[in-house]
Amino acid sequence: MNLQPKILLVPNPARDKNLSVTTKAARCLETLGAQLRCTESLSSVPQCSLAEGIQWAEIAVVFGGDGTILRFARKAALQNLPILGINCGNLGYMTELDGQDSIQLERLISGDFSVEARMMLTALVKRNGSEVFRADCLNDAVVSYGRLPHVVTFDLLERGQTFACYNADGMIFSTPTGSTAYSLSAGGPIVDPALKAIVATPICAHSLAARSTVFSFDTVLSLRVGEQKKGETYLTLDGEENFLLLDNDEVEITESPLVTHLIRFSRPPLGTLLSAKLNDNT
């Protein structure tokens, strides 16, 4: 491990008020001899754009919550840049440290950590046989009706064969990482994030037989959008990126060639982690 690693600091000013947690971490890392750059203006640390920082860095330290990590993950995955999350938000399921744990940052310098690979999904949209959209996500790809809830007809196919037909408010395709997010609230299963799988969870399906299904990571899932009598249907990736779907569009979901790398100092049992992060008092 490089004893003077190049570390990019990526704060979320909306979560880290006055960048107080980022400033504390920067001072600690500077004392330890790390080379630093920051995507926000921070005393004594050179500022850079996100794109420049990702190209330069060996490690990224992200300050915020799960949403902050999700927004950063796709860009970091393109460069295989490992991410250490420091929680300044609410849940922080993907973060490793809380804002008060900056003393643990010494382990970044000594190399006393592991890197956990998290699978991602590729979502592409075909229209009249031609690809019109493609993007990757870490948590989930969601097909749902737009501004007001409304039932949409979907056909779900596995490897080109019809798996099920749904009348539902939408469909969530999630990774194991995303299984504790929107998919969980829609009744989907919790999947150990160390595994590789694709979870398909219908949203408010109008059927007693509709259930969430866990598919092999290497399958190809397709969702065909039926005729929309009113309103609009969207494909949404990680709650951030939207794409408007038209009648008869086909959304294809596969394992992404990209991987998100999360830095871990320890790996507690899944039950312990869930109790700490997902209990009713969080």
N, C-alpha and C positions, 0 to 999 in steps of 0.2 A: 504494500500500500504506500502510495506517495505520502511522505510525511508533511508535505505542504500541498494538500489537494486543492484543486480549483473548485470552489463551491459557489453556486449561484443561489442567492437569496431571492425568493419570490413571495413577497408579502401581499396580503389582501387588506388594503387600508380600511375597508368596510368592516372587517372582522378584528384586525389588530389596530385598535385605536391609537393614534399618534405613533404608530409603529413601535410601541414600547417593547413588545416581545421580540420583534425583529432586531431592535437595537441591542437588547440584552444578549441575544444569541450571537450577533455580530461581534460584540466585544469579547465574548468567550472564545469564539473561533479565531479572532485576530490574535489573542493571547497565546493560543495554541499553535500559531504559525500558518494558518490556512490562508490561501489566496482567495479573496472575496470580490464578487460583483453583485450588484443589486438592481432589480428592475424598477425600484422606486428611489427617490432621493433620500440618501442616508448618510449622515456625517461620517467622514473618513473612508467610506466605501465607494469605489467607482460605480457610477450608474451606467446601465446598458439597456438596450432593448431586449425583449424576451427572445427574439430570434437570435440575436448576437450571443446572449448568455447561454442558450442551449447549445450552440455550436462550440462555445469556449469551455464549458464546465465539464467536470467529471462527476459531480454530485449536485443535485438540486435540493434545497431545503425550502419547503412550501409552508407558509404560515396562513392558516385559515381553517376551514372545515372540509368536509367531503366534497362540497361543490367546488371549492378552490382547486382541490386535487384533480377533480374530473375535468375541469376546464384546461388544466395544464397537461394532463396525462397523454392526450393524443399527440401533442407536439413533442413531449419528452420521448415517447415511444419511437418516434421516427429516428431518434439518435441513440436509442438504447440507454437513455440517461436515467440512472436510479434516483428515486424520490424519497426523501425523508419528510413526512408530514408532521407538523407541530400544530396541535389543535388550538385555535382561537375562536372556534365556532361553538356549535351545540353538541351534535352527536359525535363527530370525529371517528367514525367507524374505521376509516382507512388511515387515520393518522397514527403515529407511533408514540409521540410525546405530547404532554400537556405544556401549556405556556410557561409553567414554572420549572420544567425539567431540563433547563439548558445545561446543567452540569453533566448530563448524559452525552453532550455533544463531543466530549473528549474521545468517545468511542469511535466517532467518525475519523478522527486523526489516526488512532491506533489500529483501525481496521477491524475492531471488535464488533462486527455486525454481520448479518446475513442479508441476502437479497432475494425477495420472494417474487416469483414470476406470476403475473395475473393475466389470464387469457382475455382477449378482446374480441369483439364482433365486427364484422363488415356487413353493412347494410347497403344494398344497391336496389335501384328502382328501374324496372324495365317498362317501357311504354311502346306499344305496337312492335314489340320485339327488339327495341333498341334501348341501350342503357342511357338513362338521363340523369342519374345521380348515384354517387357512391361516397361513403364516409365510414369511419371507424368509431367505435365507442367502447368504453370500459365497463359501464354499468348496464345500460339497457337501450334497446331500440323499441320505441312505442308507436303503434299505429292507433290513432284515436280520432274521434270526431272533434271538431274545433271548438268554437267559443261556447256552445251550449251542449250538454250531454244529449246524445241521440244515438239510437241503435243503428249500427252499420252491419251489413252482411259480409262475412269473410269466409273464404275457403282456405284452409290450411293444408299445404302439401308437404310431404316428406319425400325427398328424392324424386319429385315429379308425380308422386302418387297421392291421391286425396287422403288425408288423415282424418279431417273433421270439418264440418261446416258450422259456423257460429253466427248467431244474431247477438251482438254484444256492443258495449260502448267502445271496445277497442281490444288490442292484443299487446301484451308486453313480452318481448324477447330479452331475456337477461342472461348475463354471465353468472357464475357462482359469486363473484364480487357483488353484483347487482341484486342477488337474491335476497339480500337484507334491506333493500330499498323499496321502490315502488311495487315490485313483484310481491314482496312480503305483505304489504298492506292490501293487495288485491287477492290474498289468499294463497299465494305461491309458497313453495317449500323453502326452507333454509338449506343452502348447499355449502359445504365446506369450501372456502375460497381457494384451497390448495388443489381442488379437483378441476377437471376440465369438462364442461357440459354446457348445453344450451337449454334454458328453461322457458317454456312457452306458457303464458298465463293469460287467459281471457279476462277482460275487465267487465264485471257485471253482466255476465252472459245470461240470456233469457232461456236457460235450460237447466234442469236438475242434473243432467249428465255431463255438463261441461266441467272439466277439471284441468288444473295445471299439469303439465307433462314435462318430464326431464328427458332430453334427447342426448345422444352421444355428441361429443364436441365436433366430430368430423362429418356430421350429417349436413344436408342442404335443406333448409326450410324455406318455403315460399308461401306468401299470403297474397291472395287475389282480392282486390277491392271490388265489391259489387256496385250496382247502380245506386248513386246517392240522390235521393229524392229532394233533399234540401241540405244546405250547409256545406261544410268543407271537412275533408279528412286529411290529417297530417301524419307524416313520419317525423318523430322527434328523437334525437340522439342525446343521451345523457342529460335530458332536460334543458338543453341549450340550443341545439341546431334543429331547425324545422324545414321540412320540405312538403309542399302541397301535393297531394295525390289526386289524380283524376280517376274517373270511372274506368275499371278494367286494368288499372295499373297493377303490376306485380312487384311485391317487395321480397327480395331474396336475402336470407340471413345465413351467414356462414362464419366459421372461425376466422378471425383476422390473422394475417401474417405478422401483425404488430403485437408486441407484448409490453405491458406496463410492469416496471420493476420497482417494488417498494422495499425500502430499507427497514429491516427489523432488528431490534436489539434482543428480543425474546419472542417466543411463539407460545403463548399460553394455550391451554386446551380450548377448543371452540366454545364449549359451554361456559367457561369462565369469561371469555371475551364477550359472549352474547349477554351474559348477566350484567356485566359492567356497562355495556354500551346500549343495550336495548331494553332495559327494565323500565317500568312505568315512571320512575323518578328522573329519567334522563332529561 
